[in-house]
Amino acid sequence: MDLKLTDKVALVTAASHGLGKAAALALSREGARIAIASRSEDIFDAAMEIQDETAIPVHAMQADLTKPEEIQSLVERTHETYGKLDILIINAGGPKPGGFLDLNPSDWEQAVQLTLMSAVRLCYSAVPLMIEQGSGSIVTSQSFSVRQPVEKLILSNAVRLSVLGLMKTLADELGPLGIRVNSINPGWTKTDRVTQLLQNRADAKGTSPREEEDAITAGIPLRRMAEVDEYGRAVAWLASPAASYIHGHALMFDGGLTRSTI
């Protein structure tokens, strides 16, 4: 299938590793010109890897998504580099793990800044550009925890739901202006964060990461975790003109793990 992404311009945040990098690579493979951002210097290595594979320009920037001025700057720099912004992929590292009593109010404030307010600020920076050009596609990457809470991830369970509320409301407001808004909610995918979560669970229970992975995959109908490339392809499709009538949707990318029928 031709996703019709050739010469589209996409900005992907938190793209130095894991899910963000996979999304950026998939978009570039489909012909999009991309800008990628992360607070880590590894973002420049990621840009070189993607560009070497696809031979399509990649613009890399360092930015901390908890700092409003840096968010505004990376959107402006993307627009200055490419002259437009067709696609915004909102991604951020997950909030601190832990149960309620393991955390404190400052942890909640940090989670809100990282997960919710980064999405709010990215939209405030990008949406006016999309309105001006009369088109655009926004995809936020959250978690299957929006449908089914995950043990010891109370911050993610709570705050990511707020982002979905934001996206659903923006879909109502921006759809008439030619801007599509969706979310993708990945389940257990083989990333560095998941590796760390498995280790944390194993340490707490006196088991091994492998035993914890087996316990998780036993509850997934496909009996495995997702690969990051599978996630990247799903994001590229959802953001692309090939999904032109998909709007206001929360796509569950979880191998059937969540049991909700709506």
Beta strands, then each sheet from edge to edge (+ up, - down):
strand 1: 9-13
strand 2: 33-38
strand 3: 58-62
strand 4: 87-90
strand 5: 136-141
strand 6: 179-186
strand 7: 250-253
sheet 1: 3+ 2+ 1+ 4+ 5+ 6+ 7+
end
